[in-house]
Amino acid sequence: MGTRLPEQPVTPLQRIDDNVTRRAGITLWLKRDDLIHPDISGNKWRKLKYNIGEAVRQRAGTLLTFGGAFSNHLYAVAAAAKQCGFRAVGIVRGHELTESASPTLTFCHRAGMQLEFVTREAYRLKDQAPGIRKIIEETGAFVIPEGGSNPLALPGVAEMVYEIRAQSDSPPGYFAVAAGTGGTAAGILSTGSRLLAFPVLKNGQFLEEEISSLTGYSFPSSHLRLETGYHFGGYAKHTPQLLQFLRDFEDRHGVPLEQVYTAKMLMGLYDLISRNAFRPGESIVAVHTGGLQGRLSL
Ligand SMILES: *Cc1c(COP(=O)(O)O)cnc(C)c1O
């Protein structure tokens, strides 16, 4: 039987000030959720918090979830399960893979997660695939969806927004966040905030429906701006310009980024700021969602 995650530390709200923000006359803050925990980082902690609480309430002994070979979510669930005393099963997309296919999978394996490598077809069916359903029945696992993004993810993310309100004199005009499955974006929107979401995959427009559905269609459409032009080639793809931005930002501000999510969001945001997409005087909180274990060594 597992326990809940401990109370997380309040993460810093760091002012980011440079030529670009000054020229545009905007105030930019970075919510340093990368500092929540080295392995259960950023938005993954926030999204898991009430999922794990529900698993405890249901007296489940096992957490089961889904991910690709480089999934930060799989990594976080492996670490959280170990910390909270759950058994963990990771359903991995790719029948041909093994635990040495990536540093993420090696970490999950070493943390004690049982890895089940399934075909793309079975993966697409998720808990409806016969083999996966059998594992769930045998283990009585509490099932957490891909990315940890379900309605239980939202209150944990909303707590981050309340934390920020308590840390600042006035609420920000906009939040900015990278989006993969959209659960983090949905949690921010559930607080009535305005949000710029930066899909890290190609054709990110589909996230509008995903995000709206996760919130129960509860926010005005004007509150969500999906900035679909900053995927840099697609999920886990990057360009020399993106890596250059990442290094420059790290050097200027002393904040580590990674190339899959946070650098794309910030490069997109900086592009919008320098194109005067915001009124002078506007304030923006960008969320550092963590994921630094996946940073390329540059
Ligand atoms: C998973 C992840 C995201 C995407 O979050 P979603 O809720 O799936 O949209 C963003 N940033 C980092 C660092 C992540 O690991």
The ligand as a Tripos MOL2 file, in Angstrom:
@<TRIPOS>MOLECULE
LIG
   15    15     1     0     0
SMALL
NO_CHARGES

@<TRIPOS>ATOM
      1 C1          5.3520   16.6410  -19.6450 C.3       1 LIG1
      2 C2          5.9450   17.9820  -19.7500 C.ar      1 LIG1
      3 C3          5.2320   19.0660  -20.2900 C.ar      1 LIG1
      4 C4          3.8890   18.9160  -20.9250 C.3       1 LIG1
      5 O1          2.8400   18.9030  -20.0020 O.3       1 LIG1
      6 P1          1.3690   18.5190  -20.4520 P.3       1 LIG1
      7 O2          0.5620   18.6520  -19.2290 O.co2     1 LIG1
      8 O3          1.4450   17.0890  -20.9440 O.co2     1 LIG1
      9 O4          0.9490   19.4120  -21.5460 O.co2     1 LIG1
     10 C5          5.8400   20.3170  -20.2690 C.ar      1 LIG1
     11 N1          7.0900   20.4750  -19.7930 N.ar      1 LIG1
     12 C6          7.8000   19.4490  -19.2880 C.ar      1 LIG1
     13 C7          9.1790   19.7050  -18.8170 C.3       1 LIG1
     14 C8          7.2560   18.1690  -19.2490 C.ar      1 LIG1
     15 O5          7.9900   17.1540  -18.7680 O.3       1 LIG1
@<TRIPOS>BOND
     1     1     2 1
     2     2     3 ar
     3     2    14 ar
     4     3     4 1
     5     3    10 ar
     6     4     5 1
     7     5     6 1
     8     6     7 2
     9     6     8 1
    10     6     9 1
    11    10    11 ar
    12    11    12 ar
    13    12    13 1
    14    12    14 ar
    15    14    15 1
@<TRIPOS>SUBSTRUCTURE
     1 LIG1         1 GROUP 0 **** ****
